[in-house]
Amino acid sequence: MFAPEGPKFIRHNGYFYLVAAVGGTAGPATSHMVVVSRSRSVLGPWEQCPHNPIVHTASEREPWWSRGHATIVEGHDDKWWLVYHGYENGYRTLGRQVLLEPMRWDQDGWPRALGGDLSKPIPKPRGEPAALPPPTLSDDFSTTKFGTQWRFHKPGADELQRAHLDARALMVKAKGTGPSDCSPMTFSAADRAYEIRIALDELKDAQGGLLLFYSERIYFGVGFDGKNLTTYAYGERHDWLRIDLVGAGIVLRITNDHHNVKMHYSTNGENWTKHPWQFEVSGATQNILGGFLSLRPALFCCGTGSARFKDFRYRGLE
């Protein structure tokens, strides 16, 4: 077996079951898989499951790729489940997503996955109502969402001290010279297509902006410093497309329509000007760039001063 990793133990009916991932976490859609072995003792000897792999993407036509790293979980209603991750077919940009699949123990005491290729809906587990309401990704900055939504990319030990809430706004102290070294504030997108927007003002010796950010190597978006609109694409600043724009503030909008990206800007949030450059971003994935990241909406602030962000909006599209 190639690249065994992430072993997990569970004890059931007198056996220790070892659940492991093999085949490489990303790479080809069909390479990753879940295998099981068991023993009466943690010291062995170990017996391999006769129907390994118990979870595997068998074809690139399946809706979920690279399925692996499973954990066996007993449900609230005495049913059993596999929790693991996978990439959505055609949307590796969303990163590894959590998948839930029903399973049962067969007559020989081995786990059997029941969900197939997950192309059809399955009944969700029965249980108590959720303790928390579903999260919303828009943010009026009335309460902190750091740790639950926003997170700094590669933060330093005192990174959170750069940001604080003030009257339904997020005040951010600048850092670095651009998106690659300023630790942008990111979160994971929830849709194949979506629109994001942010208002910013009180720019003091700083540039603030809105991005689709994979890593310090690759990002797309725009920044504003009160005098110019700066374009960022493919992890670079493109000064040839600097737009002279003087104002106390700006509203920025990025639309990611199934990997096709457009950008707009406005001085009042009502009358919009389309940015002249568009992008196709389906290549911003682990298989090309490494890092096991996703293409994430992000806010950034670079320079020596600070900026104020207000009224962040996220809207999923069809």
C-alpha positions, 0 to 999 in steps of 0.5 A: 500500500502506498502512503499509509497515513492517518491511522485511527483505532476503534474497538468493537466486539472484541477487535481493535479496528485500524482505519487508515488512508492510503494512495495519497491525499490528492493527486489523481481522483481515484488514488485515495482510499480507506482500508481497514485491518483488525486484531485482537491485540494492538500488538497484532497480528493484523488481519486485512479486511477482505473487501478493502478498500471500503471507501474509494473513488473508482471513476473520474465520473463520480461526484466526489474525488480522492475520498479518504481519511475516514473515522468510524462513528456510532450515531445517536440512533445506534446506526454507524457512519463514516466521516471522511473528506473528499474533493467535489468533482470539478471544484477542487478550488473549494478544498477538501470537504467533509463527507458523511456516509452510512455503514454497517457491520457485516456478518463477519464483523467487517465495516461495509460502506453503504453510500456508493459513489454518493451521487444520490441523496441519503437520509441524514442521521436522526438526532437532537436539533442543532444547538446553533443556527446555520452560520451566515458568511456575511459580517456586519462586524458587530461581533467577532467572528475570528476563529469561527469564520475569519482567520489570518493566513499564516499568522504570527504569534500576536496577529490578532492584535492587528484587528479590533471591532469599532462601531460595526466596523473592523479596524485593521493595522497594516502589515507587509507590502502586499497580499503575499506578506500581510497575512490576509484574513480568509474564510472558506467559501461555501458555494460553487459560485458566489459574490463577495463585497466589502466597504473600506475607508479611513485609509491611513498610509495603507492599502486595503482590499478584497481577494480570492486568495489561495496562498502567498503564491497565488491570489486575485483581487484589487486594493485601494489606498485612497488614490489608486486602485491596484490590480493583483492577479496570479500572485503578482501586482500589475502596475500596468493596470493601476487605475487612478481613483481618488476618494475617501472610501470605496466598495469592492465586489468580486464575483466567482461564477463557477471559476469565472471571476469578475471584479467591480468597484463603486464609490457609493455602493450603488453605481458600479464600474466593471474592472477590465480584467477577468480571470479563470481560476479553476487551477488554484488547487492543491494538485497544482499549487500544493499546500492543501488549501482552497481558494478563499475570499479574503480581506487584506491590509498592507502598508504602515498605517491602518484601514477600516472595513465595513459591511462584508457581504457574501451571497451564494449564486446558482 
